[in-house]
Amino acid sequence: MQVKLIFSALTMATLLGACQKAPEPVVTTDAWSPLAQRYVSLVLALGEHDKSYVDAYYGPAEWAEQAKTAGQSAADIATAGSALQAEIRALSATDTMLRLRQHYLITQLTALISHAQTLATGKRASFEQQAQQLYDTLPPQRELASFDTILAELEALVPGEGDLTERVVAYRAGFVIPQDKQQQVFERAIAECQARTLSRIDLPQQERFTLEFVEDKPWSGYNWYQGAAYSLIQINIERPIDISRAVDLGCHEGYPGHHTYNALLEQKLKNELQWVEFSVYPLFSPQSLIAEGTANYGISMAFPGEQKMQFERDVLYPLAGLDAALAAEYAQFLKLMAQLSYAGNEIARLYLNGEIDAATAQSLRQRYLLQSEAEAKQGIRFVDTYGAYVINYNWGKDLVKNYIEQGGSEDERWQRFISLLSTPKLPSSIAWE
């Protein structure tokens, strides 16, 4: 349910840019373009079998119409994907960017074939199979008991007595943004994320977004990229939102996260190089690990060190009517909570592999992620909807962090970050240079 609609604070000239159509991709006669167009067509065709699959498309409308009327089965799409993959392997990549392009198409097709086979057979792949085939990686595995030391630290930090989960839920309630302050707080947070990003990254002049507050979703926030450097950003307000999420979601969904990533790929690869494969974004693909990893690590890029806490303390806490004197304490609490995130991967692993049922998974989320019953249920709903996609947030962030922090200076780190946002790098090609 949509609650309210607002626009970002942009100039009228920028808003007028919303009316501009994205330039049509030019399909040339080189060996790559026809194969790339076939890739786009297969992604769109598979989207007819899974409405979550095509996260964004801003190519020619007739391609989307053709996918609707083609009537390809999921099994046929898998077969066609394998044939296309073989043709792309046979191409000669003459420079680094073409090698990245070739690797991108081959690896994205591996994910497409895997997802098509899953839809064709109705048999859900294991957690490990999804991670490797859909996201081009295999995250580390940890025993749930290994998180007990972090829980012990939280026991000592969180006030009150009795069950730790209940204490954490009660403690976090003191940092919830009042509903009548949500719009103001989010607008200010996103504006700060935007300003900090634009000081480092050149985005298209017409870039813009719309912000909506919604309910009844399996996620906390979502960026629906529309093309022409425009995004619809939705924030789920069905459950209370604590003050730390304003900057997190502003960076993740907007700047320098998903909106920035998609706008740069569209500008640099689709428009300037006319690589038509970047007119579509399949959600269940290796590209998502880079997208989610950069979106999460982007928070630290925009707000290095203690700057996020300081901005929240000095600006957002007063806007929300919260006690700014508690900002540093709450930030320390959140750092410990973040160390529990991999427990969510392990619970998803057990659940997707059929080792535990939904009720047990919910109970484990309440115990190891310290979530309320409602939060835990939403977490299970997310895994039911998106499977092993959960690894893209924490493992993706860690892979991106390891790559970026090879840069010595702040300028070098930003250069490496921008390279992830504007080139065809995937998990298995991220360290080629």
Sine and cosine of phi, psi and omega as CSV:
sin_phi,cos_phi,sin_psi,cos_psi,sin_omega,cos_omega
0.00,0.00,0.81,-0.59,0.04,-1.00
-0.98,0.18,0.72,-0.69,-0.05,-1.00
-0.98,-0.18,-0.76,0.65,-0.01,-1.00
-0.45,-0.90,0.34,-0.94,-0.05,-1.00
-0.75,-0.66,0.77,-0.64,0.06,-1.00
-0.68,-0.73,0.32,-0.95,0.08,-1.00
-0.94,-0.33,0.46,-0.89,0.10,-1.00
-0.92,0.40,0.40,-0.91,-0.02,-1.00
-0.98,0.19,1.00,-0.03,-0.01,-1.00
-0.82,-0.57,0.27,-0.96,0.03,-1.00
-0.95,0.30,0.35,-0.94,0.02,-1.00
-0.88,0.47,-0.56,0.83,0.01,-1.00
-0.89,0.46,-0.62,0.78,0.02,-1.00
-0.92,0.39,-0.68,0.74,-0.01,-1.00
-0.89,0.45,-0.59,0.81,0.03,-1.00
-0.89,0.46,-0.43,0.90,0.05,-1.00
-0.89,0.45,-0.35,0.94,0.00,-1.00
-0.88,0.47,-0.41,0.91,-0.04,-1.00
-0.99,0.15,-0.20,0.98,-0.03,-1.00
-0.97,0.25,0.73,-0.69,0.05,-1.00
-0.99,0.15,0.55,-0.84,0.08,-1.00
-0.91,0.40,0.62,-0.78,0.02,-1.00
-0.89,0.46,0.66,-0.75,0.02,-1.00
-0.92,0.38,0.73,-0.69,0.05,-1.00
-0.91,0.42,0.62,-0.78,0.00,-1.00
-0.99,-0.13,0.90,-0.44,0.02,-1.00
-1.00,0.06,0.93,-0.35,-0.06,-1.00
-1.00,-0.02,-0.03,-1.00,-0.06,-1.00
-1.00,-0.08,0.14,0.99,0.03,-1.00
-0.94,0.35,0.19,-0.98,-0.10,-1.00
-0.93,0.37,-0.42,0.91,-0.12,-0.99
-0.99,0.17,-0.67,0.74,-0.18,-0.98
-0.88,0.48,-0.70,0.71,0.03,-1.00
-0.88,0.48,-0.59,0.81,0.03,-1.00
-0.94,0.34,-0.64,0.77,0.04,-1.00
-0.90,0.44,-0.62,0.78,0.04,-1.00
-0.91,0.42,-0.63,0.78,0.05,-1.00
-0.89,0.45,-0.61,0.79,0.08,-1.00
-0.86,0.52,-0.74,0.67,0.01,-1.00
-0.86,0.52,-0.69,0.72,-0.02,-1.00
-0.88,0.47,-0.62,0.78,0.03,-1.00
-0.93,0.37,-0.63,0.77,0.06,-1.00
-0.88,0.48,-0.72,0.69,0.00,-1.00
-0.90,0.44,-0.62,0.78,0.02,-1.00
-0.90,0.43,-0.66,0.75,0.02,-1.00
-0.93,0.37,-0.49,0.87,0.08,-1.00
-0.88,0.47,-0.39,0.92,0.07,-1.00
-0.95,0.32,-0.31,0.95,0.02,-1.00
-0.99,-0.15,-0.31,0.95,-0.04,-1.00
-0.56,-0.83,0.95,-0.30,-0.11,-0.99
-0.94,0.35,-0.23,0.97,0.06,-1.00
-1.00,0.06,-0.19,0.98,-0.21,-0.98
-0.95,0.30,-0.73,0.68,-0.01,-1.00
-1.00,0.04,0.98,-0.21,-0.04,-1.00
-0.97,0.23,-0.55,0.84,0.02,-1.00
-0.44,-0.90,0.60,-0.80,0.12,-0.99
-0.53,-0.85,0.78,-0.63,0.01,-1.00
-0.61,-0.80,0.65,0.76,0.10,-1.00
-0.99,-0.16,-0.26,-0.97,-0.01,-1.00
-0.86,0.51,0.71,-0.71,-0.03,-1.00
-0.88,0.48,-0.54,0.84,-0.05,-1.00
-0.91,0.40,-0.48,0.88,0.05,-1.00
-0.91,0.42,-0.66,0.75,0.03,-1.00
-0.91,0.41,-0.63,0.77,0.02,-1.00
-0.91,0.42,-0.65,0.76,0.03,-1.00
-0.88,0.47,-0.61,0.79,0.02,-1.00
-0.91,0.43,-0.59,0.81,0.00,-1.00
-0.92,0.38,-0.59,0.80,-0.09,-1.00
-1.00,-0.07,-0.20,0.98,-0.06,-1.00
-0.92,0.40,-0.58,0.81,0.03,-1.00
0.93,0.36,0.47,0.89,0.03,-1.00
-0.94,0.35,0.69,-0.72,0.10,-0.99
-0.97,0.24,0.30,-0.95,0.04,-1.00
-0.88,0.47,-0.61,0.79,0.03,-1.00
-0.90,0.43,-0.66,0.75,0.04,-1.00
-0.90,0.45,-0.61,0.79,0.01,-1.00
-0.91,0.42,-0.65,0.76,0.04,-1.00
-0.88,0.47,-0.69,0.72,0.02,-1.00
-0.90,0.44,-0.71,0.71,0.01,-1.00
-0.90,0.43,-0.58,0.81,0.04,-1.00
-0.90,0.44,-0.65,0.76,0.03,-1.00
-0.90,0.43,-0.66,0.75,0.01,-1.00
-0.91,0.42,-0.69,0.73,0.01,-1.00
-0.90,0.44,-0.65,0.76,0.01,-1.00
-0.86,0.51,-0.66,0.75,0.02,-1.00
-0.90,0.43,-0.63,0.78,0.02,-1.00
-0.91,0.41,-0.63,0.77,-0.01,-1.00
-0.94,0.35,-0.62,0.79,0.06,-1.00
-0.85,0.52,-0.53,0.85,-0.08,-1.00
-0.98,0.19,-0.20,0.98,0.00,-1.00
-0.95,0.32,0.44,-0.90,0.06,-1.00
-0.99,-0.13,0.88,-0.47,0.03,-1.00
-1.00,-0.10,0.90,-0.43,-0.21,-0.98
-1.00,-0.08,-0.16,0.99,0.04,-1.00
-0.53,-0.85,0.04,-1.00,-0.11,-0.99
-0.88,0.47,-0.70,0.72,-0.02,-1.00
-0.91,0.42,-0.64,0.77,0.04,-1.00
-0.93,0.37,-0.58,0.82,0.09,-1.00
-0.88,0.47,-0.67,0.74,0.05,-1.00
-0.90,0.44,-0.64,0.77,0.02,-1.00
-0.89,0.45,-0.73,0.68,0.00,-1.00
-0.87,0.49,-0.74,0.68,0.01,-1.00
-0.88,0.48,-0.65,0.76,0.03,-1.00
-0.86,0.52,-0.79,0.62,-0.05,-1.00
-0.90,0.44,-0.67,0.74,0.01,-1.00
-0.89,0.46,-0.70,0.71,-0.08,-1.00
-0.96,0.27,-0.62,0.78,0.09,-1.00
-0.89,0.45,-0.59,0.81,0.03,-1.00
-0.93,0.36,-0.56,0.83,0.09,-1.00
-0.84,0.54,-0.68,0.73,0.02,-1.00
-0.92,0.39,-0.67,0.74,0.02,-1.00
-0.87,0.49,-0.72,0.69,0.00,-1.00
-0.87,0.49,-0.70,0.71,-0.01,-1.00
-0.88,0.47,-0.72,0.70,-0.03,-1.00
-0.93,0.37,-0.61,0.79,0.04,-1.00
-0.89,0.45,-0.65,0.76,0.03,-1.00
-0.91,0.42,-0.62,0.78,0.06,-1.00
-0.88,0.48,-0.70,0.71,0.00,-1.00
-0.93,0.37,-0.56,0.83,-0.02,-1.00
-0.94,0.35,-0.63,0.78,-0.07,-1.00
-1.00,-0.06,-0.36,0.93,-0.07,-1.00
0.96,0.27,0.16,0.99,-0.02,-1.00
-0.97,-0.22,0.89,-0.46,-0.03,-1.00
-0.95,0.30,0.74,-0.67,0.02,-1.00
-0.95,0.32,0.37,-0.93,0.03,-1.00
-0.94,0.35,0.23,-0.97,0.05,-1.00
-0.82,0.58,-0.74,0.68,-0.04,-1.00
-0.91,0.41,-0.66,0.75,0.03,-1.00
-0.89,0.45,-0.68,0.73,0.03,-1.00
-0.88,0.48,-0.70,0.71,-0.02,-1.00
-0.86,0.50,-0.73,0.69,-0.07,-1.00
-0.96,0.27,-0.72,0.70,-0.13,-0.99
-0.99,0.14,-0.59,0.81,-0.03,-1.00
-1.00,0.02,-0.57,0.82,-0.16,-0.99
-0.87,-0.50,0.11,0.99,0.19,-0.98
0.89,0.45,0.58,0.82,-0.06,-1.00
-0.29,-0.96,0.20,-0.98,0.13,-0.99
-0.68,-0.73,0.95,-0.31,-0.07,-1.00
-0.95,0.32,0.36,-0.93,0.04,-1.00
-0.91,0.42,0.47,-0.88,0.03,-1.00
-0.94,-0.33,0.71,-0.71,-0.02,-1.00
-0.74,-0.67,0.57,-0.82,0.10,-0.99
-0.96,0.28,0.61,-0.79,0.01,-1.00
-0.86,0.51,-0.52,0.85,-0.01,-1.00
-0.89,0.45,-0.35,0.94,-0.02,-1.00
-0.93,0.36,-0.23,0.97,0.01,-1.00
-1.00,-0.02,-0.01,1.00,-0.05,-1.00
-0.90,0.43,-0.55,0.84,0.00,-1.00
-0.92,0.40,-0.59,0.81,0.05,-1.00
-0.93,0.37,-0.65,0.76,0.06,-1.00
-0.88,0.48,-0.60,0.80,0.02,-1.00
-0.91,0.42,-0.63,0.78,0.05,-1.00
-0.90,0.44,-0.63,0.78,0.02,-1.00
-0.94,0.35,-0.56,0.83,0.08,-1.00
-0.83,0.56,-0.66,0.75,-0.04,-1.00
-0.97,0.23,-0.44,0.90,-0.10,-1.00
-1.00,0.02,-0.64,0.76,-0.13,-0.99
-0.98,0.18,0.77,-0.63,-0.03,-1.00
-0.93,0.38,0.34,-0.94,0.06,-1.00
0.98,-0.18,-0.01,-1.00,0.00,-1.00
-0.76,-0.64,0.29,-0.96,0.04,-1.00
1.00,-0.09,-0.43,-0.90,-0.10,-1.00
-0.86,0.52,0.78,-0.63,-0.07,-1.00
-0.90,0.44,-0.68,0.73,-0.01,-1.00
-0.85,0.52,-0.71,0.71,0.00,-1.00
-0.90,0.45,-0.62,0.78,0.03,-1.00
-0.92,0.40,-0.66,0.75,0.01,-1.00
-0.90,0.44,-0.71,0.71,0.01,-1.00
-0.87,0.50,-0.68,0.73,0.02,-1.00
-0.92,0.39,-0.65,0.76,0.00,-1.00
-0.90,0.44,-0.72,0.70,-0.04,-1.00
-0.91,0.41,-0.46,0.89,0.01,-1.00
-0.87,0.50,-0.44,0.90,0.02,-1.00
-0.96,0.26,-0.10,1.00,-0.03,-1.00
-0.87,-0.50,0.33,0.94,-0.01,-1.00
-0.99,0.17,0.68,-0.74,0.06,-1.00
-0.96,0.27,0.85,-0.52,0.05,-1.00
-0.84,0.54,0.58,-0.81,-0.11,-0.99
-0.84,0.54,-0.62,0.79,-0.03,-1.00
-0.97,0.25,-0.05,1.00,0.03,-1.00
-0.95,-0.32,-0.11,0.99,-0.14,-0.99
-0.87,0.49,-0.72,0.69,-0.05,-1.00
-0.88,0.47,-0.73,0.69,-0.03,-1.00
-0.89,0.46,-0.69,0.72,-0.03,-1.00
-0.91,0.41,-0.71,0.70,-0.02,-1.00
-0.92,0.39,-0.64,0.77,0.05,-1.00
-0.86,0.51,-0.69,0.72,-0.03,-1.00
-0.93,0.36,-0.65,0.76,0.01,-1.00
-0.90,0.44,-0.73,0.69,-0.02,-1.00
-0.91,0.42,-0.62,0.78,0.03,-1.00
-0.86,0.51,-0.63,0.77,0.02,-1.00
-0.94,0.34,-0.67,0.74,0.07,-1.00
-0.86,0.51,-0.67,0.74,-0.01,-1.00
-0.90,0.44,-0.74,0.67,-0.04,-1.00
-0.89,0.46,-0.69,0.73,-0.01,-1.00
-0.91,0.41,-0.61,0.79,0.01,-1.00
-0.94,0.35,-0.71,0.71,-0.05,-1.00
-0.93,0.36,-0.29,0.96,0.10,-1.00
-0.96,0.27,-0.23,0.97,-0.04,-1.00
-0.87,-0.49,-0.44,0.90,-0.12,-0.99
-0.81,-0.59,0.74,-0.67,0.09,-1.00
-1.00,0.05,0.91,-0.42,0.06,-1.00
-0.97,-0.26,0.32,-0.95,0.05,-1.00
-0.81,0.59,0.59,-0.81,-0.09,-1.00
-0.85,0.52,-0.55,0.83,-0.08,-1.00
-1.00,0.04,0.12,0.99,-0.08,-1.00
-0.86,0.50,0.60,-0.80,-0.08,-1.00
-0.22,-0.98,0.17,-0.98,0.01,-1.00
-0.48,-0.88,0.33,-0.94,0.18,-0.98
-0.89,-0.46,0.65,-0.76,0.01,-1.00
-0.93,-0.35,0.77,-0.63,0.06,-1.00
-0.81,-0.59,0.55,-0.84,0.17,-0.99
-0.96,-0.26,0.78,-0.62,-0.09,-1.00
-0.75,-0.66,0.08,-1.00,0.06,-1.00
-0.67,-0.74,0.12,-0.99,0.10,-1.00
0.85,0.52,0.80,0.60,0.05,-1.00
-0.79,-0.61,0.41,-0.91,0.03,-1.00
-0.99,0.12,0.01,1.00,-0.05,-1.00
-0.82,-0.57,0.24,-0.97,0.02,-1.00
-1.00,0.00,-0.46,0.89,0.05,-1.00
-0.40,-0.92,0.40,-0.92,-0.02,-1.00
-0.48,-0.88,0.63,-0.78,0.13,-0.99
-0.95,-0.32,0.88,-0.47,0.08,-1.00
-0.97,-0.23,0.99,-0.13,-0.07,-1.00
-0.97,0.23,0.75,-0.66,-0.12,-0.99
-0.96,-0.27,-0.13,0.99,-0.10,-1.00
1.00,-0.05,0.21,-0.98,-0.04,-1.00
0.82,0.57,0.60,0.80,0.06,-1.00
0.87,0.49,0.55,0.84,0.00,-1.00
-0.84,-0.55,0.70,-0.71,0.02,-1.00
-0.79,-0.61,0.57,-0.82,0.27,-0.96
-0.98,-0.18,0.89,-0.45,0.01,-1.00
-0.96,-0.28,0.83,-0.56,0.01,-1.00
-0.91,-0.41,0.68,-0.73,0.06,-1.00
-0.89,-0.45,0.81,-0.58,-0.03,-1.00
-0.99,0.11,0.89,-0.46,-0.05,-1.00
-0.93,-0.37,0.35,0.94,-0.02,-1.00
-0.93,0.36,-0.43,0.90,0.10,-0.99
-0.89,-0.45,0.35,-0.94,0.00,-1.00
-0.84,0.54,0.58,-0.81,0.00,-1.00
-0.91,-0.42,0.85,-0.53,0.00,-1.00
-0.99,0.11,0.28,-0.96,-0.18,-0.98
-0.87,0.50,-0.51,0.86,-0.03,-1.00
-0.93,0.37,-0.38,0.93,-0.08,-1.00
-0.97,0.24,-0.29,0.96,-0.03,-1.00
-0.90,0.43,-0.80,0.60,0.05,-1.00
-0.92,0.39,-0.68,0.73,-0.03,-1.00
-0.83,0.56,-0.77,0.64,-0.03,-1.00
-0.96,0.28,-0.56,0.83,0.05,-1.00
-0.88,0.48,-0.69,0.73,0.06,-1.00
-0.95,0.31,-0.73,0.68,-0.12,-0.99
-0.90,0.44,-0.78,0.62,-0.06,-1.00
-0.99,0.15,-0.41,0.91,-0.10,-0.99
-0.90,-0.43,-0.99,0.12,-0.18,-0.98
-0.78,-0.63,0.87,-0.49,0.07,1.00
-0.99,-0.13,0.57,0.82,-0.09,-1.00
-1.00,0.04,-0.76,-0.65,-0.22,-0.97
-0.85,0.52,-0.69,0.72,-0.01,-1.00
-0.87,0.49,-0.70,0.71,0.00,-1.00
-0.91,0.42,-0.72,0.70,0.00,-1.00
-0.86,0.52,-0.77,0.64,-0.05,-1.00
-0.92,0.38,-0.62,0.78,0.00,-1.00
-0.91,0.42,-0.64,0.77,0.01,-1.00
-0.94,0.33,-0.67,0.74,0.05,-1.00
-0.88,0.48,-0.66,0.75,0.01,-1.00
-0.90,0.43,-0.72,0.70,-0.05,-1.00
-0.93,0.37,-0.78,0.63,-0.16,-0.99
-0.98,0.21,-0.62,0.78,-0.12,-0.99
-0.98,-0.21,-0.76,0.65,-0.04,-1.00
-0.96,0.29,-0.75,0.66,-0.10,-0.99
-0.99,0.13,-0.77,0.64,-0.08,-1.00
-0.97,0.25,-0.71,0.71,0.00,-1.00
-1.00,-0.04,-0.20,0.98,-0.01,-1.00
0.87,0.50,0.64,0.77,0.10,-1.00
-1.00,0.03,0.98,-0.19,-0.18,-0.98
-0.93,0.36,-0.33,0.95,0.02,-1.00
-0.89,0.46,-0.32,0.95,0.02,-1.00
-1.00,-0.05,0.37,0.93,0.19,-0.98
-1.00,-0.09,-0.03,1.00,0.00,-1.00
-0.67,-0.74,0.55,-0.83,0.01,-1.00
-0.77,-0.64,0.97,-0.23,0.09,-1.00
-0.98,0.18,0.80,-0.60,-0.12,-0.99
-0.90,0.43,-0.73,0.68,-0.06,-1.00
-1.00,0.06,0.97,0.23,-0.08,-1.00
-0.39,-0.92,0.30,-0.96,0.02,-1.00
-0.84,0.54,-0.47,0.88,0.03,-1.00
-0.84,0.55,-0.51,0.86,-0.03,-1.00
-0.93,0.37,-0.53,0.85,0.04,-1.00
-0.91,0.42,-0.66,0.75,0.06,-1.00
-0.92,0.40,-0.68,0.74,-0.02,-1.00
-0.88,0.47,-0.76,0.65,-0.03,-1.00
-0.96,0.29,-0.60,0.80,0.01,-1.00
-0.90,0.43,-0.70,0.71,0.04,-1.00
-0.94,0.35,-0.57,0.82,0.01,-1.00
-0.91,0.42,-0.65,0.76,0.02,-1.00
-0.97,0.25,-0.69,0.72,0.02,-1.00
-0.94,0.33,-0.39,0.92,0.03,-1.00
-0.86,0.51,-0.42,0.91,0.06,-1.00
-0.87,0.49,-0.70,0.71,0.01,-1.00
-0.95,0.32,-0.49,0.87,0.05,-1.00
-0.92,0.40,-0.70,0.71,-0.03,-1.00
-0.97,0.26,-0.53,0.85,-0.05,-1.00
-0.77,-0.63,0.96,0.30,-0.04,-1.00
-0.93,0.37,0.42,-0.91,0.08,-1.00
0.87,0.50,-0.78,-0.63,-0.03,-1.00
-1.00,-0.06,0.17,0.99,-0.13,-0.99
-0.92,0.40,-0.54,0.84,0.04,-1.00
-0.90,0.44,-0.75,0.66,0.02,-1.00
-0.87,0.50,-0.67,0.74,-0.03,-1.00
-0.91,0.42,-0.66,0.75,0.04,-1.00
-0.91,0.42,-0.69,0.72,0.04,-1.00
-0.87,0.48,-0.72,0.69,-0.03,-1.00
-0.88,0.48,-0.72,0.70,-0.14,-0.99
-1.00,0.10,-0.42,0.91,-0.12,-0.99
-0.86,-0.51,-0.81,0.58,-0.15,-0.99
-0.97,0.23,-0.66,0.75,0.04,-1.00
-0.83,0.56,-0.76,0.65,0.04,-1.00
-0.87,0.49,-0.64,0.77,0.03,-1.00
-0.88,0.48,-0.60,0.80,-0.03,-1.00
-1.00,0.09,-0.14,0.99,-0.04,-1.00
0.97,0.26,0.46,0.89,0.00,-1.00
-0.98,-0.20,0.30,-0.95,-0.04,-1.00
-0.98,0.21,0.97,-0.26,-0.05,-1.00
-0.91,0.42,-0.34,0.94,0.01,-1.00
-0.91,0.41,-0.29,0.96,-0.03,-1.00
-0.99,-0.10,0.03,1.00,-0.13,-0.99
-0.88,0.47,-0.71,0.70,-0.03,-1.00
-0.91,0.42,-0.67,0.74,0.03,-1.00
-0.88,0.48,-0.69,0.73,-0.03,-1.00
-0.93,0.37,-0.60,0.80,0.05,-1.00
-0.89,0.46,-0.63,0.77,0.04,-1.00
-0.91,0.42,-0.65,0.76,0.07,-1.00
-0.86,0.51,-0.70,0.72,-0.03,-1.00
-0.92,0.39,-0.54,0.84,0.07,-1.00
-0.88,0.47,-0.66,0.75,0.06,-1.00
-0.92,0.38,-0.67,0.74,0.01,-1.00
-0.87,0.49,-0.61,0.79,0.00,-1.00
-0.88,0.47,-0.49,0.87,0.00,-1.00
-0.95,0.32,-0.17,0.98,0.06,-1.00
-1.00,0.01,-0.10,1.00,-0.17,-0.98
-0.87,0.49,-0.57,0.82,-0.01,-1.00
-0.93,0.38,-0.31,0.95,0.13,-0.99
-0.88,0.47,-0.55,0.83,0.06,-1.00
-0.89,0.46,-0.61,0.79,0.07,-1.00
-0.88,0.47,-0.69,0.72,-0.05,-1.00
-0.92,0.39,-0.62,0.79,0.04,-1.00
-0.92,0.40,-0.66,0.75,0.06,-1.00
-0.89,0.45,-0.63,0.77,0.03,-1.00
-0.86,0.51,-0.78,0.63,-0.01,-1.00
-0.88,0.48,-0.65,0.76,-0.05,-1.00
-0.94,0.34,-0.75,0.66,-0.03,-1.00
-0.93,0.37,-0.46,0.89,0.03,-1.00
-1.00,0.06,0.09,1.00,0.07,-1.00
0.96,0.27,0.29,0.96,-0.01,-1.00
-1.00,0.09,-0.35,0.94,0.08,-1.00
-0.67,-0.74,0.37,-0.93,0.04,-1.00
-1.00,-0.09,0.01,-1.00,-0.08,-1.00
-0.89,0.45,-0.62,0.78,-0.01,-1.00
-0.91,0.42,-0.66,0.76,0.04,-1.00
-0.92,0.38,-0.66,0.76,0.04,-1.00
-0.87,0.49,-0.66,0.75,0.04,-1.00
-0.89,0.46,-0.70,0.71,0.01,-1.00
-0.88,0.47,-0.65,0.76,0.01,-1.00
-0.93,0.37,-0.58,0.81,0.06,-1.00
-0.91,0.42,-0.63,0.78,0.03,-1.00
-0.92,0.40,-0.57,0.82,-0.05,-1.00
-0.98,0.19,-0.73,0.69,-0.14,-0.99
-0.99,-0.12,-0.39,0.92,0.07,-1.00
-0.97,-0.24,-0.05,1.00,0.06,-1.00
0.83,0.56,0.71,0.71,-0.03,-1.00
-0.99,-0.16,0.48,-0.88,0.15,-0.99
-0.92,0.39,0.20,-0.98,0.02,-1.00
-0.86,0.52,-0.68,0.73,0.00,-1.00
-0.91,0.42,-0.66,0.75,0.03,-1.00
-0.90,0.43,-0.69,0.73,-0.02,-1.00
-0.90,0.44,-0.64,0.77,0.03,-1.00
-0.90,0.43,-0.65,0.76,0.04,-1.00
-0.90,0.43,-0.59,0.80,0.04,-1.00
-0.89,0.46,-0.66,0.75,0.05,-1.00
-0.92,0.39,-0.62,0.79,0.04,-1.00
-0.88,0.47,-0.62,0.79,0.03,-1.00
-0.89,0.45,-0.73,0.69,-0.01,-1.00
-0.91,0.42,-0.63,0.78,0.07,-1.00
-0.86,0.50,-0.60,0.80,-0.06,-1.00
-0.99,0.14,-0.67,0.74,-0.19,-0.98
-0.88,-0.48,-0.03,1.00,0.09,-1.00
0.89,0.46,-0.71,-0.70,-0.08,-1.00
-0.96,0.26,0.13,0.99,0.03,-1.00
-0.81,0.59,-0.40,0.91,-0.04,-1.00
-0.83,0.56,-0.45,0.89,-0.05,-1.00
-0.93,0.38,-0.36,0.93,-0.08,-1.00
-0.93,0.37,-0.41,0.91,-0.06,-1.00
-0.98,0.21,-0.78,0.62,-0.05,-1.00
-1.00,-0.05,-0.76,0.65,0.03,-1.00
-0.91,0.41,-0.64,0.77,0.08,-1.00
-0.87,0.50,-0.69,0.72,0.04,-1.00
-0.87,0.49,-0.68,0.73,-0.03,-1.00
-0.92,0.39,-0.64,0.77,0.05,-1.00
-0.90,0.44,-0.69,0.73,0.04,-1.00
-0.90,0.44,-0.69,0.72,0.01,-1.00
-0.86,0.52,-0.72,0.70,-0.01,-1.00
-0.88,0.47,-0.60,0.80,0.01,-1.00
-0.94,0.34,-0.74,0.68,-0.10,-0.99
-0.94,0.35,-0.61,0.79,-0.10,-0.99
-0.98,0.21,0.06,1.00,0.22,-0.98
-0.95,0.32,-0.32,0.95,0.08,-1.00
-0.96,0.27,0.73,-0.68,-0.09,-1.00
-0.97,0.24,-0.74,0.67,-0.05,-1.00
-0.99,-0.14,0.19,-0.98,0.04,-1.00
-0.89,0.46,-0.64,0.76,0.03,-1.00
-0.88,0.47,-0.66,0.75,0.02,-1.00
-0.91,0.42,-0.63,0.77,0.02,-1.00
-0.90,0.43,-0.65,0.76,0.05,-1.00
-0.91,0.42,-0.61,0.79,0.05,-1.00
-0.88,0.47,-0.67,0.75,0.01,-1.00
-0.93,0.36,-0.61,0.79,0.04,-1.00
-0.89,0.46,-0.74,0.67,0.00,-1.00
-0.88,0.47,-0.58,0.82,0.01,-1.00
-0.89,0.45,-0.56,0.83,0.05,-1.00
-0.94,0.33,-0.50,0.87,-0.04,-1.00
-0.99,0.13,-0.23,0.97,-0.17,-0.99
-0.72,-0.69,0.23,0.97,0.06,-1.00
-0.74,-0.68,0.20,-0.98,-0.07,-1.00
-0.99,0.14,0.50,0.86,-0.04,-1.00
-0.91,0.41,0.65,-0.76,0.06,-1.00
-0.80,-0.59,0.12,-0.99,-0.05,-1.00
-0.79,0.61,-0.68,0.73,-0.06,-1.00
-0.99,0.13,-0.10,1.00,0.07,-1.00
-0.90,-0.43,0.05,1.00,-0.10,-0.99
-0.90,0.44,-0.47,0.88,-0.07,-1.00
-0.96,-0.29,0.35,0.94,-0.03,-1.00
-0.89,0.45,-0.59,0.81,-0.08,-1.00
-0.98,0.19,0.00,0.00,0.00,0.00
